[in-house]
Amino acid sequence: ELMKVLDISKFSVLGWSDGGVSAIVLASRFPNVVRKIIVWGAYAFLMNSDVEIRETTRDVTNWSVKMREPFEAIYGTGFPKMWSDWLDAIREIYTTDKNFCTDELPKVSCPTLVIHGAKDPLCPVLHPEYIAKNIKDSKLHLFPEGKHNVHLRFPKEFNELVDRFLKE
């Protein structure tokens, strides 16, 4: 609806982590309006190991200040509870529909760039490989030294990659 109000009939979507999942779902359900998608740190299904990896992040006081402060700046003092609730939701998704996005992948018909940090501790490389394999017009680009926040660690290279893809 927002894009209609803005009078933008076709657009590209970038999504990080859960935002990548949202981009995939949007592209699969609205192929007439999504021009391209770029996803990074995204996954289409959950394994028990994915849930357990995320569980290790529950106590945000154990996070580095550099990692925690941006979230606290945005979400305020409610951030620890919000994070804990999100982890509970991930566990619930795992128990009810661990393949929550796999059916969406073959429905994506737009060009797709899957970016991933090969050292991502939250999202093992098998996830972006699966996404790229199951979206027909997709490319996979790995940052060998990248982690989950590859766009923050390698902003110049990331932005150049995204810019080239969007201009193709």
C-alpha positions as CSV (number, residue, x, y, z in Angstrom):
1,E,0.0,0.0,0.0
2,L,2.9,2.4,0.8
3,M,4.3,2.0,-2.7
4,K,0.9,2.7,-4.2
5,V,0.6,5.9,-2.2
6,L,4.1,6.9,-3.3
7,D,3.0,6.1,-6.9
8,I,5.9,3.6,-7.3
9,S,4.7,0.7,-9.4
10,K,7.8,-1.5,-9.4
11,F,10.6,-1.6,-6.9
12,S,13.5,-3.6,-5.5
13,V,13.7,-4.9,-2.0
14,L,16.8,-5.4,0.2
15,G,16.5,-7.5,3.4
16,W,18.9,-8.5,6.1
17,S,18.3,-11.6,8.3
18,D,14.6,-11.7,9.0
19,G,14.2,-8.8,6.6
20,G,15.6,-11.1,3.9
21,V,12.9,-13.6,4.7
22,S,10.3,-10.8,4.3
23,A,11.9,-9.8,0.9
24,I,11.6,-13.4,-0.3
25,V,7.9,-13.6,0.8
26,L,7.1,-10.3,-0.8
27,A,8.8,-11.2,-4.1
28,S,7.0,-14.6,-4.2
29,R,3.6,-13.2,-3.4
30,F,3.8,-9.9,-5.5
31,P,5.9,-10.8,-8.5
32,N,4.2,-8.0,-10.6
33,V,5.7,-5.2,-8.4
34,V,9.0,-6.5,-7.1
35,R,11.8,-5.8,-9.7
36,K,14.7,-7.4,-7.8
37,I,15.6,-8.6,-4.3
38,I,18.8,-8.6,-2.4
39,V,19.0,-10.7,0.8
40,W,21.8,-11.4,3.3
41,G,21.9,-13.3,6.5
42,A,18.6,-14.9,5.5
43,Y,17.3,-18.4,5.9
44,A,14.3,-20.3,4.5
45,F,14.0,-23.0,7.2
46,L,15.2,-23.6,10.7
47,M,17.2,-26.5,12.1
48,N,17.6,-27.2,15.8
49,S,21.2,-26.0,15.6
50,D,19.9,-22.6,14.2
51,V,17.6,-22.3,17.2
52,E,20.3,-23.2,19.7
53,I,22.8,-20.8,18.1
54,R,20.3,-18.0,18.5
55,E,19.6,-19.0,22.1
56,T,23.2,-18.3,23.0
57,T,22.5,-14.6,22.4
58,R,19.5,-14.4,24.8
59,D,21.4,-12.5,27.5
60,V,22.2,-9.3,25.8
61,T,24.3,-8.1,28.7
62,N,26.9,-10.6,27.4
63,W,27.0,-8.9,24.0
64,S,29.8,-6.5,23.2
65,V,29.0,-2.8,23.8
66,K,29.5,-2.2,20.1
67,M,26.9,-4.8,19.2
68,R,24.4,-4.0,21.9
69,E,24.4,-0.1,21.8
70,P,22.7,0.3,18.4
71,F,19.8,-1.9,19.4
72,E,19.4,-0.1,22.8
73,A,19.5,3.3,20.9
74,I,16.6,2.2,18.8
75,Y,14.5,0.0,21.2
76,G,15.4,1.6,24.6
77,T,15.2,-0.2,27.9
78,G,12.7,-2.7,26.5
79,F,15.3,-4.2,24.2
80,P,16.3,-7.2,26.4
81,K,12.7,-8.3,26.7
82,M,12.0,-7.7,23.0
83,W,15.1,-9.8,22.1
84,S,14.0,-12.6,24.5
85,D,10.5,-12.6,23.0
86,W,11.9,-12.8,19.5
87,L,14.0,-15.8,20.5
88,D,10.8,-17.4,21.9
89,A,9.1,-16.7,18.6
90,I,11.9,-18.4,16.7
91,R,11.6,-21.5,18.9
92,E,7.9,-21.5,18.3
93,I,8.3,-21.3,14.5
94,Y,10.8,-24.2,14.7
95,T,8.2,-26.3,16.6
96,T,5.3,-25.4,14.3
97,D,6.7,-24.8,10.8
98,K,10.5,-25.2,10.5
99,N,10.2,-25.0,6.7
100,F,8.4,-21.6,6.9
101,C,9.8,-20.1,3.7
102,T,10.9,-23.1,1.5
103,D,7.7,-23.1,-0.5
104,E,8.2,-19.4,-1.3
105,L,11.6,-19.8,-3.0
106,P,10.5,-21.4,-6.3
107,K,7.8,-18.7,-6.6
108,V,10.3,-15.9,-6.7
109,S,10.6,-14.9,-10.4
110,C,12.7,-11.7,-10.1
111,P,16.5,-11.5,-10.3
112,T,17.9,-12.2,-6.8
113,L,21.2,-11.5,-5.2
114,V,22.0,-13.6,-2.2
115,I,24.9,-12.2,-0.2
116,H,26.5,-13.9,2.8
117,G,29.3,-13.7,5.2
118,A,31.0,-17.1,5.2
119,K,31.8,-16.7,8.9
120,D,28.3,-15.8,9.9
121,P,27.8,-17.4,13.4
122,L,24.0,-17.0,13.3
123,C,23.3,-18.3,9.8
124,P,25.5,-21.1,8.4
125,V,26.4,-20.9,4.7
126,L,24.1,-23.8,3.9
127,H,21.1,-21.4,4.2
128,P,22.2,-18.9,1.5
129,E,23.3,-21.8,-0.7
130,Y,19.8,-23.3,-0.4
131,I,18.1,-20.0,-1.1
132,A,20.3,-19.4,-4.2
133,K,19.8,-23.0,-5.4
134,N,16.0,-22.7,-5.1
135,I,15.4,-19.3,-6.7
136,K,15.8,-19.7,-10.4
137,D,17.3,-16.3,-11.3
138,S,19.7,-15.9,-8.4
139,K,23.4,-15.2,-7.8
140,L,25.3,-16.0,-4.6
141,H,28.1,-13.8,-3.4
142,L,30.1,-14.9,-0.4
143,F,32.3,-12.5,1.7
144,P,35.0,-14.9,2.9
145,E,35.7,-12.9,6.1
146,G,32.1,-11.6,6.6
147,K,29.8,-12.4,9.4
148,H,26.1,-11.7,10.0
149,N,26.6,-7.9,9.7
150,V,28.6,-8.1,6.4
151,H,27.0,-4.8,5.2
152,L,28.5,-3.0,8.3
153,R,31.9,-4.7,8.2
154,F,32.5,-4.3,4.5
155,P,30.3,-1.3,3.5
156,K,32.2,-0.2,0.5
157,E,32.3,-3.6,-1.2
158,F,28.8,-4.4,-0.1
159,N,27.4,-1.2,-1.5
160,E,29.3,-1.5,-4.8
161,L,28.0,-5.1,-5.2
162,V,24.4,-4.0,-4.5
163,D,24.7,-1.0,-6.8
164,R,26.1,-3.1,-9.7
165,F,23.3,-5.7,-9.3
166,L,20.5,-3.0,-9.2
167,K,21.9,-1.3,-12.3
168,E,22.1,-4.6,-14.3
